[in-house]
Amino acid sequence: MSTVHVANGDTVKQLNRSLILNEIRRNGPVPKIELAKKFDLTFTAVGNIITELSDMGFIKEAGYGESKGGRRPILYHMKWDSVYVIALVIGVNKISASLVNAKGGVSDDVTADEESIPLINKIYILIDRLLEETSVETDKISGIGVSAPGPIDPLDGKMLAPPNLDGVNNISMQHLLRERYNLPTVIEKDANAFALAEQWFGHVEANKSILYIFNDEGLGGGLIIHSRIHRGLGNGAGEIGHMAIDMDGPKCNCGNFGCLEALSSGIAIQRRVKEEIRRGFPSSLADDYLNDGKEFTIDMVVHHAKKGDALSQQVLNEAGRYLGLGIANAINLFTPDQIVFGGSVTRLYPEMIPVAEDVAKRRAFSPYARQITFSEAASNNQSDSIGAAAVMLQKLFDDSELLIV
Ligand SMILES: [Zn+2]
């Protein structure tokens, strides 16, 4: 038997307020008449909501629009500094917190010290410091958004046991932060949060679908379908890094063989270069590695590739082609409008994107795959903090009751 939800008057008002606030945020400045037409509301209903939102300080008048016969209509615009969220980024190597406004403007960024104390205590100290140091008024801070490495229990916002984060096991992060700071709190898997940042602050049009690929040390992914994160059962969707590409390929951190992460990620690229040097392939990195025993990073591989090292170029190119194969498979499954690349590998070596694009478009089944756009993430330098912020902002703007308390 299906359940029928009947919206009462308050719910309808709340929904309309959220629709109007989101429209002004996305497409403002806009006049009342346009809002009334777009959402099929009366001019009076829109007027009441506009008055309420102005009184609460979320929107303001922004001059006059074009006249369509009568008086020129007043335009309304978002007051970006009226809403701030605390963006907490839990990374493998770094934990940071900042305040981010509704436009993605980041202020007061603080990073946790390298102390060996439990993660949650480290986070309390960090957020307490942020709140102490900031000049943003406390009543403008409306929530806490957290991005963290998966797996995350989607029902109660628990961090389960991320493979690269020692000592974390079943921490009720969402609950603990909400109780301590008395603010609505949401936690999201990092790649999903970065993908949502593109939707909110990047160049992604509303209602488009994107595949976000986070190629860093590991390789993660996030799916946005019609402006929403697609989580799948148990938050398991988007794991393009563990798509099987080569049955007999190298072992992946997850225990399987030939995953995309084991062929295209930053760690995979470094490992491949080392293997070829040990086999005797000439490379300008060989002396550093073989004689001096130096470990090298993805930055060094890219640096040598740009200076003409054939091995570095070849390995990066191969990683790009494998990435293209993985993307072709993903296109065959859900044919997104855009493929967006974040993370340090494509930030350092954007040349990998056209390589992956060429393979993906040739291999994908649908002739429409040629229309898919491939680009680097607009926010690739600061996507961590604005990703965490976007997760909370989306919740606040969808449920404007949370903004009003
Ligand atoms: Zn894997």
Residues whose N, C-alpha, C, O or C-beta is under 5 A from the ligand:
A	BS01	ZN	G241 H242 C252 C254 N256 C259
